[in-house]
Amino acid sequence: MSERPRPQRVVRSATVLRTETLSPSLVRIVFGGPDLAALPELTYTDHYVKLLFPPAGADYAWPFDTEEIRGSRPAQLWPVTRTYTIRWFDRDTGELAIDFVVHGDAGLAGPWAANAQPGDMLGFNGPGGAYAPDPEASHLLAGDEAALPAIAAALERMPADAQADVFVEVADAAHEIPLRVTERTRLVWVHRGDAPYGLALAQAVRRQWTPRADSQVFVHGNAELVRDLRRFLFVEHKVERKAVSISGYWRTGFTEDRWQSTKRELAEQMEREEQVQLLGAS
Ligand SMILES: Cc1cc2nc3c(=O)[nH]c(=O)nc-3n(C[C@H](O)[C@H](O)[C@H](O)COP(=O)(O)OP(=O)(O)OC[C@H]3O[C@@H](n4cnc5c(N)ncnc54)[C@H](O)[C@@H]3O)c2cc1C
C-alpha cells in the first residue's frame, strides 16, 4: 500500500524583536519579520500557532525544511511542535506577541522563551482557533497561566457591558498581571501555593459560580482542572456543550508530544464517564 502524502502546511518564520517580563512566570516575546504580514485575518481570541523546535540532540537549527529532515534523520531527531496562543497581532506594525509560561528547565519552549534574545528566530505553522466571546452572552473564563493569554485576549474583545466571571490560577499574588476589566467583570485570582495544578481553581469555580441560561464558558489549562470542571459543567449542571470551550492545554509530567497523542483518548474516556453519570442521575 502506498503511503498517503502528508498535507503541506504553510511554515512561516518569526524573529524575536524584544522580550518583556510580565510576572515571575510569564515572559512576553514580540516577534516580527516579513512572513507575519501574510497571516490570515484573526477572528478568534484563542488563535494559536504551532512553534517548531529541534529536539534535544538535533544537529540543525531554524531555518530548516521539516520534510527534508524527516527524510534524512531518525524519528527522534524530527522537529517537534509546541502550541502557543497569539496574545495579539498588530497588522499595522507587523508585530505578534506570545506570552510564554516559564516553568523551569524542563521542555523546549519554556526554556527557549526564558533565554530568548532579539534576533533569535523560529518557524511556526498555523494559526488555528475556535473561540471568541459572544457579545450577547454572560461569560465564565477559567484557566491557569497557560490560558491567561487567551483569557486576556477574550476580555479585551468583550463589549464594556458584558458580564464576565473570571477565575485565574497562579502560584501566588506576585504572579498576578493587569487584565482589562469593567464594572461587570468579577475577577478572582486563585493562589495555587503548593497544591497540584488546577485543584484550587476547580474548587473556586465550583464554590463561586453557577451557570445562567445565557452562559458561554471558556475553561483551559492543566488537564486535571479540565477533568473536574467537565463533570461540574456537563454532568452536575447540564450546560449545553455548544456553549462550552474546554480542553487541557498541558498535562503535569507529560511533554506536549505525549499529551497531544493521548489527549483524544482521555477526552473520549471522560465523555463515556459523563454519559454513565448522566444516565445514573436521570
Ligand atoms: C491551544 C493551546 C494554546 C496554548 N497557549 C499557551 C500560551 O499562550 N502560553 C503558554 O505558556 N502555554 C500555552 N499552551 C501550553 C503549552 O503548549 C504547553 O505548556 C507546552 O507543554 C509547553 O512546552 P515546553 O516545551 O515548555 O514543555 P514540554 O516539553 O511540553 O513539557 C516538559 C515538562 O514541563 C511541564 N510543563 C509544560 N507546560 C507547563 C506549564 N504551563 N506549567 C508547568 N509545567 C509545565 C510538562 O508537564 C512536562 O513535565 C497552550 C496549549 C494549547 C493546546
The ligand as a MOL file (V3000), in Angstrom:
LIG
                    3D

  0  0  0     0  0            999 V3000
M  V30 BEGIN CTAB
M  V30 COUNTS 53 58 0 0 0
M  V30 BEGIN ATOM
M  V30 1 C -4.2900 25.7070 22.1630 0
M  V30 2 C -3.1580 25.8770 23.1700 0
M  V30 3 C -2.7070 27.1490 23.4980 0
M  V30 4 C -1.6760 27.3120 24.4280 0
M  V30 5 N -1.2410 28.5790 24.7100 0
M  V30 6 C -0.2020 28.7560 25.5760 0
M  V30 7 C 0.3040 30.0790 25.8360 0
M  V30 8 O -0.1420 31.0770 25.2580 0
M  V30 9 N 1.3200 30.1910 26.7220 0
M  V30 10 C 1.8620 29.0840 27.3600 0
M  V30 11 O 2.8090 29.2420 28.1380 0
M  V30 12 N 1.4100 27.8410 27.1220 0
M  V30 13 C 0.3950 27.6530 26.2330 0
M  V30 14 N -0.0540 26.3840 25.9610 0
M  V30 15 C 0.5440 25.2610 26.7090 0
M  V30 16 C 1.8800 24.8150 26.1110 0
M  V30 17 O 1.6940 24.3430 24.7850 0
M  V30 18 C 2.4360 23.6490 26.9790 0
M  V30 19 O 2.6280 24.1200 28.2890 0
M  V30 20 C 3.7040 23.0150 26.4360 0
M  V30 21 O 3.8040 21.7330 27.0190 0
M  V30 22 C 4.9750 23.8060 26.7430 0
M  V30 23 O 6.0600 23.1750 26.0880 0
M  V30 24 P 7.5110 23.0160 26.7420 0
M  V30 25 O 8.4150 22.6160 25.6350 0
M  V30 26 O 7.8460 24.2320 27.5380 0
M  V30 27 O 7.3460 21.8100 27.7620 0
M  V30 28 P 7.1580 20.2480 27.3920 0
M  V30 29 O 8.3930 19.6920 26.7730 0
M  V30 30 O 5.8840 20.0710 26.6310 0
M  V30 31 O 6.9760 19.6150 28.8550 0
M  V30 32 C 8.0970 19.4350 29.7360 0
M  V30 33 C 7.6010 19.3940 31.1860 0
M  V30 34 O 7.1100 20.6810 31.5600 0
M  V30 35 C 5.7950 20.5740 32.0950 0
M  V30 36 N 5.0020 21.7590 31.7000 0
M  V30 37 C 4.5640 22.0740 30.4550 0
M  V30 38 N 3.8530 23.2070 30.4720 0
M  V30 39 C 3.8430 23.6260 31.7690 0
M  V30 40 C 3.2480 24.7480 32.4320 0
M  V30 41 N 2.4930 25.6730 31.7800 0
M  V30 42 N 3.4500 24.8690 33.7700 0
M  V30 43 C 4.1890 23.9430 34.4670 0
M  V30 44 N 4.7570 22.8610 33.8990 0
M  V30 45 C 4.5890 22.7050 32.5560 0
M  V30 46 C 5.2260 19.2940 31.4800 0
M  V30 47 O 4.1920 18.7330 32.2680 0
M  V30 48 C 6.4470 18.4080 31.3990 0
M  V30 49 O 6.6590 17.7370 32.6160 0
M  V30 50 C -1.0830 26.1900 25.0330 0
M  V30 51 C -1.5220 24.8850 24.6710 0
M  V30 52 C -2.5510 24.7370 23.7600 0
M  V30 53 C -3.0030 23.3410 23.3780 0
M  V30 END ATOM
M  V30 BEGIN BOND
M  V30 1 1 1 2
M  V30 2 1 2 3
M  V30 3 2 2 52
M  V30 4 2 3 4
M  V30 5 1 4 5
M  V30 6 1 4 50
M  V30 7 2 5 6
M  V30 8 1 6 7
M  V30 9 1 6 13
M  V30 10 2 7 8
M  V30 11 1 7 9
M  V30 12 1 9 10
M  V30 13 2 10 11
M  V30 14 1 10 12
M  V30 15 2 12 13
M  V30 16 1 13 14
M  V30 17 1 14 15
M  V30 18 1 14 50
M  V30 19 1 15 16
M  V30 20 1 16 17
M  V30 21 1 16 18
M  V30 22 1 18 19
M  V30 23 1 18 20
M  V30 24 1 20 21
M  V30 25 1 20 22
M  V30 26 1 22 23
M  V30 27 1 23 24
M  V30 28 2 24 25
M  V30 29 1 24 26
M  V30 30 1 24 27
M  V30 31 1 27 28
M  V30 32 2 28 29
M  V30 33 1 28 30
M  V30 34 1 28 31
M  V30 35 1 31 32
M  V30 36 1 32 33
M  V30 37 1 33 34
M  V30 38 1 33 48
M  V30 39 1 34 35
M  V30 40 1 35 36
M  V30 41 1 35 46
M  V30 42 1 36 37
M  V30 43 1 36 45
M  V30 44 2 37 38
M  V30 45 1 38 39
M  V30 46 1 39 40
M  V30 47 2 39 45
M  V30 48 1 40 41
M  V30 49 2 40 42
M  V30 50 1 42 43
M  V30 51 2 43 44
M  V30 52 1 44 45
M  V30 53 1 46 47
M  V30 54 1 46 48
M  V30 55 1 48 49
M  V30 56 2 50 51
M  V30 57 1 51 52
M  V30 58 1 52 53
M  V30 END BOND
M  V30 END CTAB
M  END
